[in-house]
Amino acid sequence: MAGDYYEILGVGRDADETEIKRAYRKLAMQYHPDRNDGDKGAEEHFKEVTEAYEVLRDPGKREQYDRFGRAGPSAGPGFGGMHPDLAEALSIFMRDFGGMGGFDAFFGGGGRSRRSHRRGQDVRVALRITLAEAITGTQRSVKLRTLEPCEHCHGTGAKDGAEPVACSTCGGQGEVRRAVNSFLGQLVSVTACPTCGGEGTVIRDICPECRGDGRVRGERTVQIDIPAGVAANNYLTLRGKGQAGPRNGSPGDLVVILEVEDDPHFERQGNDLVYDLPVSFSQAALGTEVDVETPVEKLTVTVPAGTQPGAVITLRGKGVPDVNSGRKGDLHVRVRVWTPPKLSHEMETLFKELQKIEGEPPTSEEGFGRRFWNKMKEAFGT
């Protein structure tokens, strides 16, 4: 396809979105295949104006086209390097103008859209799990009370196994057509059949149990596999596990929205876990090993001698697995030095002796460590 997009639509290079849309609508109606009896030339014009419109209506694509033209980094920017075929062009036209003035029905979209109404509704449930279950993954069972296929008619809606018959109004097509005269000329209107509702068949003898719907109220249990690494507000979609469709229509989906309970000891940050570890002054000064019960296992945390308040000790790979890759995050242990609120007589005496030798805190971490430990060695004769 050759030619400048602006020239194809007949607009200036400063045309705004409204002008571009108006120009495309006019040309698309002129060259639409349904108004030109399958003329190949009109079909090519229709695809041509649609490509121009799809590029110029999008600010990003339009800017790229203005800078590079069709020979730029992405030739044919509206369609990933390929010109639209007729189906794509029609889809674009229906997307932006299908609801304006009944064009969707005029070109057959209305009847097609009604054929999917027999699909069952999606069912949504919320499921609460613990942090431990989010880390390891788990299984849950949920009980659903929804519309299920009628056992008496096996979901057909017909009594005693009777078969549906073709609708006499539409001849089994599910849609009716009529000519409409307008200022655009004669257009063909396609609508769902009012007798069968677009299904193409009707039931003469309906099932007394489900009254012809093919569904009754029922209850069933669904097993849900929750993968490791899920987080709050993640959701799982179980295809075909939702509500049954009428008269053996396809079932909807089951959407499980996950809620992860807060843990009183661990804070989750993405795939990492954060834990506040309280230690005494002597433990921080001399170093120690502390057992920490995580949501899934017991870990031993080594606190090095001279650990300062607020220091973070990271245990690699002890966090939450990524739900996609399985790679585990880390566990970050924040050291909180605990100060006893009340001292015994013996503790007070020892701290007073320590106070005499520790002096004032230095201005740097390095100076603090050297001076403090030198005086501690002198006090204990080491």
C-alpha positions in Angstrom: 0.0 0.0 0.0 1.5 3.4 -1.0 0.6 6.9 -0.1 0.7 9.2 2.9 -1.7 8.4 5.8 -2.9 11.9 6.0 -3.6 12.0 2.3 -5.4 8.7 2.4 -7.8 10.0 5.1 -8.0 13.5 3.5 -6.9 15.4 6.6 -4.2 17.9 7.4 -1.1 17.0 9.4 -2.4 19.1 12.2 -5.8 17.3 12.3 -7.0 16.4 15.8 -8.5 13.1 16.9 -12.1 14.1 16.1 -11.3 15.1 12.6 -9.4 11.9 12.0 -12.2 9.8 13.4 -14.8 11.7 11.3 -12.8 11.3 8.1 -12.3 7.6 8.7 -15.9 6.9 9.4 -17.0 8.6 6.2 -14.5 6.7 4.0 -15.1 3.4 5.9 -18.8 3.6 5.2 -18.1 4.4 1.6 -15.8 1.4 1.0 -17.3 -1.1 3.5 -17.5 -4.5 1.8 -21.2 -5.0 2.8 -22.1 -1.9 0.7 -20.0 -2.8 -2.4 -21.0 -6.4 -3.2 -17.6 -7.9 -2.6 -15.8 -5.5 -4.9 -12.0 -6.2 -4.4 -11.1 -2.6 -5.1 -13.4 -1.3 -2.4 -12.1 -3.9 0.0 -8.5 -2.7 -0.6 -9.6 0.9 0.0 -11.3 -0.2 3.2 -8.2 -1.9 4.5 -6.1 1.1 3.4 -8.1 3.8 5.2 -8.4 1.5 8.3 -4.6 1.2 8.5 -4.1 4.9 8.2 -6.8 5.5 10.9 -5.3 2.9 13.3 -1.9 4.7 13.1 -3.0 8.3 13.3 -5.6 7.8 16.1 -2.8 6.6 18.5 -0.6 9.4 19.7 2.5 7.2 20.1 2.1 5.6 16.7 1.3 8.9 15.1 4.5 10.5 16.6 6.6 7.7 15.3 5.0 7.9 11.8 5.6 11.7 11.7 9.2 11.2 12.5 10.1 8.2 10.5 7.3 7.5 8.1 6.7 3.9 7.0 10.4 3.2 6.7 11.0 3.9 10.4 11.9 1.4 13.1 8.6 -0.4 12.9 7.1 -0.3 9.4 3.4 -0.5 9.4 3.3 0.5 13.0 -0.4 -0.1 13.4 -0.1 -3.9 12.8 3.4 -4.9 13.9 4.9 -4.6 10.4 1.9 -6.2 8.6 -1.0 -4.5 6.9 -4.5 -5.4 8.2 -6.4 -8.2 6.6 -10.1 -7.7 6.0 -11.1 -9.3 9.3 -8.8 -7.0 11.3 -10.1 -4.0 9.4 -13.7 -4.9 10.1 -12.9 -5.6 13.7 -11.4 -2.1 14.1 -14.4 -0.5 12.4 -16.8 -2.4 14.7 -14.7 -1.6 17.8 -15.0 2.2 17.3 -18.3 2.5 15.5 -20.2 -0.6 16.3 -22.4 1.2 18.9 -23.0 4.4 16.8 -26.2 4.4 14.9 -26.7 0.7 15.0 -23.8 -0.2 12.7 -23.1 -3.3 14.8 -26.5 -4.8 13.8 -26.3 -3.5 10.2 -23.1 -5.4 9.6 -24.1 -8.6 11.4 -22.3 -8.1 14.7 -25.5 -8.0 16.8 -26.5 -11.5 16.0 -23.1 -12.9 16.5 -22.7 -11.2 19.9 -25.9 -12.8 21.2 -24.7 -16.4 20.5 -22.5 -16.4 23.5 -25.3 -15.8 26.0 -25.6 -19.5 26.9 -22.3 -19.5 28.7 -22.7 -19.8 32.5 -21.7 -17.0 34.9 -18.3 -16.8 36.5 -18.2 -17.5 40.2 -16.0 -15.5 42.6 -14.9 -16.7 46.0 -12.4 -15.2 48.5 -10.0 -17.6 50.3 -7.9 -16.7 53.3 -4.6 -18.5 53.8 -1.8 -18.1 56.3 1.7 -16.9 55.5 3.0 -20.4 56.0 0.6 -21.7 53.4 1.6 -18.9 51.0 5.2 -19.9 51.3 4.8 -23.7 50.9 1.6 -23.8 48.8 -1.5 -25.7 49.9 -4.7 -27.3 48.8 -8.2 -26.1 49.8 -11.7 -27.3 49.2 -14.6 -24.9 48.7 -18.2 -25.7 48.6 -20.2 -23.9 45.8 -23.9 -23.4 45.7 -24.7 -22.6 42.1 -26.8 -23.6 39.2 -25.9 -27.2 38.1 -27.0 -29.2 35.1 -30.5 -30.7 35.6 -30.2 -34.5 36.1 -33.7 -35.2 34.9 -33.2 -33.8 31.4 -29.3 -34.0 31.4 -29.1 -30.3 30.9 -31.1 -30.1 27.7 -34.2 -28.4 29.2 -36.5 -30.8 27.3 -38.9 -33.3 28.9 -38.3 -37.0 28.8 -35.3 -36.7 26.5 -37.2 -34.9 23.7 -34.9 -33.1 21.2 -35.1 -29.4 20.5 -36.5 -28.6 17.1 -35.4 -26.0 14.6 -37.0 -22.6 15.1 -39.6 -21.9 12.4 -39.1 -18.2 12.5 -35.4 -18.1 11.6 -35.1 -21.6 10.1 -32.5 -22.6 12.7 -30.2 -19.7 11.9 -30.7 -17.9 15.2 -31.0 -14.5 13.5 -33.4 -12.7 11.2 -32.5 -10.2 8.5 -34.5 -7.2 7.2 -33.7 -4.5 4.7 -33.5 -1.0 6.1 -33.7 2.1 3.9 -31.7 5.1 5.2 -29.9 8.1 3.9 -26.9 5.8 3.3 -28.9 3.6 1.1 -30.3 0.2 1.7 -28.7 -1.6 4.6 -29.3 -5.1 5.9 -30.2 -5.3 9.5 -29.3 -8.6 11.3 -30.8 -9.2 14.8 -31.3 -12.2 17.1 -34.4 -14.2 16.4 -37.2 -13.0 18.7 -38.7 -16.5 18.9 -35.7 -18.6 19.9 -33.5 -15.8 21.3 -30.7 -16.4 18.9 -30.3 -20.2 19.6 -31.8 -21.5 16.4 -33.8 -24.1 18.2 -36.9 -24.2 20.5 -38.1 -26.7 23.0 -41.7 -28.0 22.6 -42.0 -30.0 25.8 -40.0 -28.4 28.6 -38.6 -30.4 31.6 -40.9 -29.8 34.6 -37.9 -30.0 37.0 -35.8 -27.1 35.6 -38.7 -25.5 33.6 -36.7 -25.6 30.4 -33.6 -23.9 31.6 -31.5 -27.1 31.9 -30.2 -26.1 35.3 -31.3 -26.5 38.9 -29.9 -25.2 42.2 -27.1 -27.5 43.4 -24.1 -27.9 45.6 -20.6 -29.2 44.8 -17.1 -29.2 46.2 -14.1 -27.9 44.2 -10.5 -28.7 45.0 -8.2 -25.7 44.7 -4.4 -26.1 44.3 -2.7 -22.9 45.6 0.9 -22.6 44.4 3.8 -21.6 46.6 4.6 -17.9 46.5 1.1 -16.3 46.1 0.5 -12.9 47.7 -2.5 -11.0 48.9 -5.0 -10.0 46.1 -3.5 -12.6 43.7 -6.3 -14.6 42.1 -6.6 -18.1 40.5 -8.9 -18.8 37.5 -10.2 -22.3 37.2 -11.6 -22.6 33.7 -15.0 -24.2 33.4 -15.5 -24.6 37.2 -18.1 -21.8 37.5 -21.8 -21.9 37.0 -23.3 -24.2 34.4 -24.6 -22.6 31.2 -28.3 -22.9 30.3 -29.3 -25.9 28.2 -25.8 -27.5 28.2 -24.1 -24.2 27.5 -20.5 -23.9 28.4 -19.8 -23.3 32.1 -18.3 -20.2 33.5 -15.0 -19.9 35.4 -14.3 -20.0 39.1 -12.2 -17.0 40.2 -10.5 -17.5 43.6 -9.3 -14.2 45.2 -6.6 -14.9 47.8 -6.2 -13.1 51.1 -3.0 -13.8 53.0 -3.3 -13.3 56.8 -0.8 -11.0 58.5 1.8 -12.9 60.6 2.4 -11.4 64.1 6.2 -11.9 63.8 7.2 -11.7 60.2 6.7 -8.8 57.7 6.5 -9.7 54.0 8.2 -7.4 51.5 7.7 -8.9 48.1 9.5 -12.3 48.3 11.6 -11.3 51.3 10.7 -11.7 55.0 11.7 -9.3 57.8 12.0 -10.4 61.4 12.8 -8.3 64.5 15.2 -10.2 66.8 15.5 -8.9 70.3 18.9 -9.6 72.0 20.3 -8.4 75.3 23.2 -6.0 75.5 25.6 -8.7 76.5 24.5 -10.9 73.6 25.0 -8.1 71.1 28.4 -7.3 72.7 29.7 -10.8 73.0 27.8 -12.5 70.2 25.4 -15.3 70.4 23.3 -17.8 68.4 19.5 -17.6 68.5 16.9 -20.1 67.3 14.2 -18.4 65.2 10.9 -20.2 64.4 10.0 -19.1 60.9 6.5 -19.9 59.5 7.9 -23.1 57.9 11.1 -24.1 59.7 13.5 -23.4 62.7 16.6 -21.5 61.8 19.7 -20.6 63.8 20.7 -17.0 63.5 24.3 -16.1 64.4 24.7 -12.7 66.0 28.4 -11.6 65.6 30.1 -10.0 68.6 29.8 -6.2 68.5 26.5 -6.2 66.6 25.0 -2.7 66.7 21.3 -2.0 67.3 19.4 -2.0 64.0 22.0 -4.2 62.2 20.5 -6.5 59.6 21.5 -10.1 59.3 20.4 -11.6 55.9 19.8 -15.3 55.4 19.8 -16.0 51.7 17.1 -18.1 50.2 15.0 -18.3 53.4 12.2 -16.1 52.2 9.1 -16.7 50.0 9.5 -18.5 46.6 8.6 -16.6 43.5 5.2 -17.8 42.2 6.5 -18.0 38.7 10.2 -19.0 38.9 10.3 -20.7 42.3 13.4 -18.7 43.2 13.3 -17.9 46.9 13.7 -14.5 48.5 15.7 -13.7 51.6 15.0 -13.5 55.4 16.3 -10.2 56.9 16.8 -10.3 60.6 16.8 -6.9 62.2 18.7 -6.8 65.6 16.9 -5.0 68.4 19.0 -4.6 71.5 16.9 -5.0 74.5 17.4 -2.8 77.6 16.0 -4.3 80.8 13.4 -1.9 82.2 14.4 -2.7 85.8 17.8 -3.8 87.1 18.5 -6.1 89.9 21.0 -5.0 92.6 23.7 -7.3 91.1 23.0 -6.0 87.5 23.1 -2.4 88.6 26.5 -3.0 90.3 28.0 -4.6 87.2 26.7 -1.8 84.9 28.1 0.9 87.2 31.5 -0.9 87.0 31.1 -1.0 83.2 30.2 2.6 83.1 33.5 3.5 84.7 35.6 1.9 82.0 33.5 2.4 78.8 33.7 6.2 78.9 31.9 8.5 76.3 30.8 7.0 73.0 33.2 8.0 70.1 32.2 9.9 67.0 32.8 7.0 64.7 31.9 3.3 64.6 35.6 2.3 64.1 36.8 4.4 67.1 34.0 3.1 69.2 34.8 -0.5 68.6 38.6 -0.2 69.2 38.3 1.9 72.4 35.5 0.0 73.9 37.0 -3.5 73.5 40.4 -2.3 74.6 38.9 -1.2 77.9 36.9 -4.4 78.2 40.1 -6.4 77.9 41.8 -4.3 80.5 38.9 -4.8 82.9 38.8 -8.5 82.6 42.7 -8.9 82.5 42.8 -10.3 79.0 
